[in-house]
Amino acid sequence: MEFMNDLGKLQRLMASSSAGVSRRQAILENLPINAGDKIIDVGCGGGHLLEHLAKAVGEKGHIYGVDPSEDQIVQARDRCSEFENVTFFNSYANDIKLDQNWCNSVTSTQTFEYIEDIDAALHEATRVLVPGGAFVNVSILWDHFKFFGAEEVLNNRIHEAFRAHCRHQMLPMELPGKLTQLGFRNIRNKSLAFVITQRDENSPARYTEETMAFFALSQGISKTDVMDWRAQLSKAEKNRQFGFTSFPVLTIAFLK
Ligand SMILES: C[S@@+](CC[C@H](N)C(=O)[O-])C[C@H]1O[C@@H](n2cnc3c(N)ncnc32)[C@H](O)[C@@H]1O
């Protein structure tokens, strides 16, 4: 899935929603950050995390945002314009334009699951880390990403179509093994799962519904079916029979 134009905008709204805030909070609580550190955010999107990191490492530290979407980089640059210690690379995770052993930490949020050659991307993250450096990743267990309240057959069709948006549906389950092979230790997974039963303007479920509707149309599901699905969710919400569950997992690991 390419995060440009409407999808890029929806993704940034999602990042500003309560789900985005709580992920960033979890990353900032788990990432060891010292003044003067150098940290990379792989798939930095609109740069929401970068500005917190830039403040945390101070003037002597440096933050690098990596993203192949020019649209996202433009937004991230704008968001971080007041910081002189942020550099952007409009490139892919498997091609980070930094020397080896350059960074104290690598972090990433909902990005590695989209990368086809994930082993090459993880190898690159390992290359730029100093020995003892931290890797903190948040990825979603997509099998548990689900709306409730619409008619079951239609609901399942929309969810089934959405599976194609992402290469690795259950990455947090695979990551500890992959990281062990790359020489990481002290690997832990932490649940950031949440459930929503009513939506407000800042609800991730609102932007998720829009993203899934957009994606379903692109996968050949008819406009009538997509509109029915949305109307059924809305009705279920009014009747207090609506739900949305998501299961992000934070993985933390340290390079030997
Ligand atoms: C769901 S967004 C997450 C953005 C941001 N991390 C956040 O939490 O708001 C995924 C991001 O990964 C980027 N991305 C996709 N493929 C990538 C790759 N191969 N290497 C690096 N970033 C990638 C996309 O352009 C997009 O900005």
The ligand as an SDF file (V2000), in Angstrom:
LIG
                    3D

 27 29  0  0  0  0  0  0  0  0999 V2000
    1.3010    3.0990    8.4760 C   0  0  0  0  0  0  0  0  0  0  0  0
    2.5050    4.2400    8.0170 S   0  0  0  0  0  0  0  0  0  0  0  0
    3.2540    4.5800    9.6030 C   0  0  0  0  0  0  0  0  0  0  0  0
    3.9170    5.9330    9.6590 C   0  0  0  0  0  0  0  0  0  0  0  0
    4.4810    6.3180   11.0270 C   0  0  0  0  0  0  0  0  0  0  0  0
    5.4910    5.3710   11.4600 N   0  0  0  0  0  0  0  0  0  0  0  0
    3.3820    6.4450   12.0550 C   0  0  0  0  0  0  0  0  0  0  0  0
    3.2850    5.6220   12.9640 O   0  0  0  0  0  0  0  0  0  0  0  0
    2.5870    7.3990   11.9300 O   0  0  0  0  0  0  0  0  0  0  0  0
    3.7590    3.2860    7.2110 C   0  0  0  0  0  0  0  0  0  0  0  0
    4.8790    4.1120    6.6510 C   0  0  0  0  0  0  0  0  0  0  0  0
    5.8810    3.2170    6.1510 O   0  0  0  0  0  0  0  0  0  0  0  0
    6.3890    3.7380    4.9530 C   0  0  0  0  0  0  0  0  0  0  0  0
    7.0170    2.6330    4.2100 N   0  0  0  0  0  0  0  0  0  0  0  0
    6.4200    1.7510    3.3680 C   0  0  0  0  0  0  0  0  0  0  0  0
    7.3350    0.9120    2.8410 N   0  0  0  0  0  0  0  0  0  0  0  0
    8.5330    1.2540    3.3770 C   0  0  0  0  0  0  0  0  0  0  0  0
    9.8600    0.7740    3.2300 C   0  0  0  0  0  0  0  0  0  0  0  0
   10.1410   -0.2590    2.4010 N   0  0  0  0  0  0  0  0  0  0  0  0
   10.8560    1.3720    3.9130 N   0  0  0  0  0  0  0  0  0  0  0  0
   10.5850    2.4030    4.7570 C   0  0  0  0  0  0  0  0  0  0  0  0
    9.3350    2.9080    4.9520 N   0  0  0  0  0  0  0  0  0  0  0  0
    8.3220    2.3340    4.2580 C   0  0  0  0  0  0  0  0  0  0  0  0
    5.1910    4.3780    4.2850 C   0  0  0  0  0  0  0  0  0  0  0  0
    5.5250    5.3170    3.2900 O   0  0  0  0  0  0  0  0  0  0  0  0
    4.4630    4.9800    5.4740 C   0  0  0  0  0  0  0  0  0  0  0  0
    4.8280    6.3130    5.6990 O   0  0  0  0  0  0  0  0  0  0  0  0
  1  2  1  0
  2  3  1  0
  2 10  1  0
  3  4  1  0
  4  5  1  0
  5  6  1  0
  5  7  1  0
  7  8  2  0
  7  9  1  0
 10 11  1  0
 11 12  1  0
 11 26  1  0
 12 13  1  0
 13 14  1  0
 13 24  1  0
 14 15  1  0
 14 23  1  0
 15 16  2  0
 16 17  1  0
 17 18  1  0
 17 23  2  0
 18 19  1  0
 18 20  2  0
 20 21  1  0
 21 22  2  0
 22 23  1  0
 24 25  1  0
 24 26  1  0
 26 27  1  0
M  CHG  2   2   1   9  -1
M  END
$$$$
